[in-house]
Amino acid sequence: MLADPARLLRELDRLDSEESLAGFIRRAWPVIEPATPYVHGWHIDAIAEHLEAITDGQITRLLINVPPGTMKSLCVGVFWPAWEWGPKNRPSTRVVATSHSIPLAVRDNLKARRLITSDWYQALWGDRVVLTGDQNAKTKFENTKTGFRDAMAFKSLTGSRGDRVIIDDPHSVDSAESEAERNSVTTTFLESVPTRLNSPRHSAIVVVMQRLHERDVSGVILSKALGYEHLMLPMEFEPERRCVTSIGFQDPRTEDGDLLFPERFPREVVERDKIPLGSYAVAGQFQQRPAPREGGLFKRHWFGIVRTAPAGCDWVRAWDLAASEAKVGKTSGQPAYTAGLLLGRSRDGQQFYIADVRRDRVSAGKLEEMLINTARQDAQNLGDGVRISLPQDPGGAGKFQAAYLVGKLIGFNARATPESGDKETRALPVSAQAEAGNITLIKGAWNDAFLDEVSSFPSGTFKDQVDALSRAFQELSGPSYGMLGVLD
């Protein structure tokens, strides 16, 4: 008599799943993604092996840095907890799962619950895992063996204690460059996460994320030597940074530039995706080192130099203010410059031209004179359409200074607005445009000083010209620009 094919398949599913987490991921995939064929990569085995090392008690702290789109959230936040409950017969395990936003944390909670309650999973491990009816919500569900999975936003990490604390992307891409937001997240990590463990000795913390800043949560873990096993897998292999871990893993790639997951991200896709990201984001999100190999946000060779800008450009003169004079006889620790940068956007909206930079150390009184004289010269050279953009510092004094200076520029199209984000955050969009070859300098005596500053940013001493460039770029790229009827 022939064996029942369905029963045989279930038995193969059970054996493969109970043998390894990677086997469970392969077998459970159609339950989570029924319309998408499973594509395996060796990095999934690597992630699974390190999570198994936690299950087996070899390690209790794990940091995983991998590029986006490589199944990190599914492996760590969905498949692993379900594997521990069912195939490993540990349904009493309690999981606290977090991400930078509650919708993302809930997304993986729902996927995990859908997997656990599926006919496939229940047919194999339903005798081990039964969800309770009194606590079965999208943010938290429990089973009859006291295990639970509790989802929450990372910065709201309170209440539950777990045997596993999973931290999946604690920073958002948009906020990681903000110093205040970044510090808030790292403070939560250092002060709140250790108190969320059931057992300080045996409970585990897993951080899985792409690198977004040198001082993100990963950077804090590494700089403070907090005892985390570090699984670091860049999109393109860099032999000098080969990952080797204590459980016997070594990145198997051999050639510089070998891809991490070519089955899903072949060379043409990787190169295509690099263009909109820019080298700074590629270095962090793809390569897991949040600074390009050459360092800095700008390269000198990105900026071409021409003699004149085309007719019909839209112009803005943006300022970065520092009302202070150089101290006579002092050779170090000089005050910052006041800088005014004149930026134009071509009629088709595709190219930007830096036509002039005014830069000096001036007193408050001379600052007014510098602003007014520059505005008059711009109007004489380019007409009355040149906008003037001034920064407004926070607080009452900043508002007063901004209103005072705008008042001194009566007759010109001047306005003051607050800065948003730190200097690096503001420079990222213009850096990507420069790398794409869309920003050109008009030949002038100021060119060398400008290129020296931008090529050393953000580690250089002075940042005034970059600040002015970021402000001008924002002025020409923001919503108000689109209202002018020019292609945004």
N, C-alpha and C positions, 0 to 999 in steps of 0.2 A: 504494500500500500504506500502511495506517494505521500511525502510529508506535506503539510499545509503550507503553501508558499508564504502566506501572510504571517503565519506563526514563525516560520523560519526567518523572515525578514525582521520581525520584532526581536527575535533572539540575537540576530546579528547587531541590530541597533543597541541592544542592551549590553552585549559584550564589548563592542567598540566604545561605547560611552563610558562604561565602568572601568575600562582599561586606561583611558586618558581623557583629559579635558579637550584636547584637539579632536579626538574622535567624537566626543559629544557635540562639539561645535559643528562638525560636518553633518552629523545625523540630525541635529535639531534645527539646522538652518532652514529647511523648507517650512517649518512651523512658523518661524519669524518672518521669513521673506519668501512666501510661496511663489511669487511671480518673478523672482530674480535667481538665476542659477548661482550656485556657490562657486566662488573662485578662491582657491587656496594659495597661500604664500608661506614661505618658510618662516616669516616673521610671526605668523599666527602660532606656529609651534613654539617659537621662542617665548612669546607672551604666555602661552598656556603652561609651559614648563616652569616659569617663574611663579605663576599663580599656584600651580601644584606644589611648589616648594613651600608656600605659605600653608596650604592645606595639610601638608605632611609635617609641619612644625620646624622646617629648616630655617626659615626667615620670618620676621614679623614686620619688616618695613621694606616697601618696594616703591621705587620711583621709575615710571615708564615714560620715556620721551619718544614719541613717534609722530610722523606727519598726519595731518587730517586725512580722513577717507580710508584709513587702513584698518578699520574694524575695532579700534581700541575700546570704544564705548560698549559695543556689543560683547566683546570678549570679556572685559572686566566687569561691567555692570549688569549684564543680562545673563550670559551663559554660565559664568563661573559660579554665582550664587545658586542658580538652579542646579548646577552639577553637584555642588556640595550637598544640597538638600536631598536630591534623589539618588543619582548614581553612587555617590560616596556615603549615602545613608547618614547624613548629618542634619536632619531637619530642625534641630534645635538651634542652629547657627542664626545669630541675629546680625542683620546687615543695616548699616546706616549709609545711605547713598546720597551724595551731594554733587551739585554742579553750580556754575556761577549764576544760573537762573533756575527758578522752580519749574518752568515748563520743560527744560531739558532733563531735570531730575525725574519729573513725573513721566516723561516720554519713556525712559528706560524702565521705570517701575511698571508701567502698563505692558511693555514688551515682556518683562520677566513674568508678570502674572498671566499673560496670555499663553506663554510657553508652559508654565506650570499647570495651568488648568486645561491644556489641550488634551484631546483624546489620545494622542501619541504618547505624551508624557505620563498621563494617568494610567494608561494601559501597562506601562513598564514599571512605574514607581508610585502608583496611586496608593499602594498599601503603606507607603512611607510618608507621603506628603498629602495632607488634606487641609485645605484652607478653612478657617473658621468663618462663620456667618456674621459674627458680631464685630469683627474688625477686618473688613475686606474692601478698603477704599483705594482710590487711585494713588493717594500719597502714602498709604501704609496698609499692608495686609499681613496677617499672621496665619500660622498653621497650628494644628492641634498638638504639636510637640513643643510649643512656646517659641518657635523660631518666627522671625518677622523680617520684613524689608520695609524700611522707612525712608522716604525721599524728602529732601528739603534743599532749599537754596543754601549755598555754602556759608554765606555771611549770616545766615539765621541758624547756625549750627547749635541748637539747644535741645534739651529734653531727653531724647533717646540716647542710650548707650549701646554699643554694638560689639560683637566679636570681630566684625569687619567694618572699618570705616573706609569707604571708597570715595575718593575725591577726583572727580572727572572734570577737567578743565575749570579750575577755580577762578581763572581770569577770563573775561570775554576779550575777543580781539580788539573791540572798540575801546575798552577801558584800561587795558594793561599798560598803555603808555602814559596814563595819568598817574602822577606820583601819589596823589592823595588816595585814589582808588586802589592802586597797587599796594600801598602801605596798609590800607584797611584790610585787604585780603590776607596779606602775609601776617598781620597781627592776629587775625582770626586763626590762621594755621598754627602759629606758635603758641597761642594762649588757650584756644578752645579745643582744638582737636585732641590733644592728649587726655583731656577730661571726659571724652566721649567713649572711652574704651571700657569694656566690662572687666578685663583683666590687663593691668598695665604690663604684665610680663608676657602673656600669651596672645592677647588680641592683636590684630594686624591693621596697619594703615597702608593703603595703596593709593598713590598719587599717579594719575595718568593724564598727560597733557602734551600739547605742543609748546615749544618755547616761544615766548612773546617779548621777553625783556630780560636783561641781565640780572635784574633784581626781582624776578617773579618768584613764585613759590618754589619752583625747581632751583632757581639761583640761591634762595635762602637755604634749602636743604643741602646743596653742595657746598656752599661757602661756610656753613656752620658745622659741617661734618656730622650730621645728625644720625648717621648709622644706617642709611637707606641703601639697599641693593639698587644699583642704577642700571637699568636696561635702556640703552640709548641707541636708537636705530635711525640714522638720517636717510633721507630719500636717496641721496647719492653718496656712495661710500667714500670716506676719507681715511686712507690707511693709517695716518698718524693719530686718528681718533677711534681706532677699532675698539668696539665694546667687548670687554671680558668680565664675566661675573663669577661670584664665588661658587655657584652651583655647577660650574664646569662649562658654561656657555661661552662661545666665542663667535662673533659676527663671521659668517662663512665666506663673505665676499673677499675677493683678492685684488681686483683692479680698481684704481682710482676712478670714481664716477659710476661704478656698478650700481644699478638701480635696486631699490628695496623691494618693490612689488610690481615688476614689469607686466605681470599678468593683468593687472588693473590699471597701472600707470606706466605705459610704455614711454619710450624716449620722446616721441612727438607730443604726447600729452603733457609730460613734465615741462618740456621747453615752451609749449604754448602757455601753460599756466604761470610760468615765471614772469612773463611780460607784464600782466596787470599787477602782480604782486610787488615787483621791484626787488632789488637785491637785499634790502634790509629785512623785508618780510620773508623772502626766500631763505635767508640765513637762519632765521628763527623757526619758522613754521615747517620748512622742509629739512633743513640741516641740523636743527636742534642746537644751534649756537647763535644767540640773538645779536650777532654782529657779523658783517661780511668778513671773509678772510683778510681783505685789505684794510678793514676798519673804516668806520665813518658812514654817514648817510649820503655823501656826495663824492663824486670823483671829478677831478679837473677836466678830464677828456670828454665828459658828458656835455660840456658847454662849448658850442661853436661861437665864433666871433665874426661878425659882419660889419660893414661900414654904416649901413643905414637900415632902418626898419621900413616895412612896406607902408604905403598910404592906407588910411582908413582904420588904423588900430584904435582900440579903446584903451585909455590910459588912466592909471591911478598912481599917485605918489603916496606910499605908505611909510610911516615913521615908527622908529623905535627910539624912545626918549630916555635920556640920562642927563639930567640937568646938573652937571658937575664939570669943573675945569681941571686940567692937568696941574699937578703940583710942581712948582719950579724946583729944579734940582733933584727931583725924585725919579729914580730909574726903574723901580719895580712897584707892583701893587697899584698901578695907575687906574683911575676910575674908568668906567665904561664909556663908550662913545654914544653920541646921538647919531642915528643914521636915517636917512631918507632915501628910499629906493623907488625909482620910476620904472614901472612895469607896464608893458602894453600887450594886448591880446589881438591877434590878427582878425581881419574881418570874418574869416571862415571859422574862427574860434579854435583852430588847431595848433597854433604856434604862439609862444610868449617871447617877448623881447625885453631884456633889461637894458634900458637906454642910459641910465645915469644913477650914480650913488653919491649922495652928499653925506659926509661923515666928519664929525669933529667932536672935541670935548669942549662943551660950552657951559656957561653959567645960565641961571634961569632967565636973566635979562637978555642975554645974547641968543638964547633959544628962540624967543619970540622973533627976533630979528632974522634968524636963520630960516624959520618957517615962512615968514612973510616974503623975504627976498627970493626964496626958492619958488614959492607959489607964483610970484610975478614973472620969474624967468620961464617957468613952465607954460604959463598963459601966453607969454610972448612967443615962445617957440612952437607951441602945439595948439594954442587956442584956449577957449574958456571951458572946454569939455573935460579937462583933467580933474579927476576927483582926488581929494585929499583924505587919507584915512589915518586917524590918530588913535593910540591906545588909551583906554580909560582904566586906570588902576582901581582896585577895589577900595571901598570905604568912602567916607565923605570927602576927604582931602583929594582923592583921585577924581571923584566926580567934579569937584570944584576946579581942579587944574584943567580937566578936559573941557569943561564949559568955558573957562577963561580963554583957553587957546583957540577954541572954535570961534569965540567972539572976536578975537584978534584977527581972524581970517575972514571977516565979513566981506562979502562980495565974491568969495570963492566957494566952490562946492566941497565943503569940509564937514566931516562928521567924526565923532569919537565912539568907539565901541569897546566893551571889555574883551580881554583875551579869554580864550577857551582852551583848557588843557595846558600841559607844560610845553617847553620849547621843542622837544623832540616830537611830541605828538603833532604839533602844528606844522612841523617840517616834513612829515612823512608824505603827504599828498604831492607837494612840490618836488620832493626827492624822486618819486616815481616818474613824474613828468620829465624831469631832467635826465633821468636814466634812459627814457624813451627817445631822447633827442629833441624834445619839444620846447626847450628853453635856450635861447641864444642871447649872447651879449653884443651890444653895440660897442665898437672899438672906442676905448677911452683910457685916460690915465688911471682910472680907478680899477681897471680890470684885474691887475695882479693882486691888489689887496683883497678884493672880493673873492677871487679864486683861492687865495691862501686861507681865508676864513672858512669858506664853505667846505673845503677839502679836509679841514681839521675838525669840523663840527661832528658830534657834540662835545668832543674832549678838548677842543681848543680853548684858549683864554677868553676870547671875545666871541659874542654870538649876535651882536646887534644887527649886522647886515642880513644874517639868516632870518632873524625875527622880522625884520622889515620885509624881506622877500616873502615869508610865509603869510604875513598880513596882506600884502598886495595880491598874492595869488588867491587867497580866500576871497578878497573883495571882487576879483574878476571871475571867480568860479562859483560864487554863491548864488542863492535864489534871485537876488536883485539883478544879477547879470542876465539870467534867463528872461527877466521881465523886459529887458531892453530889446528883445526880439532877435538876439544873436544866438547862434547855435551854442548850447551849453555842453 
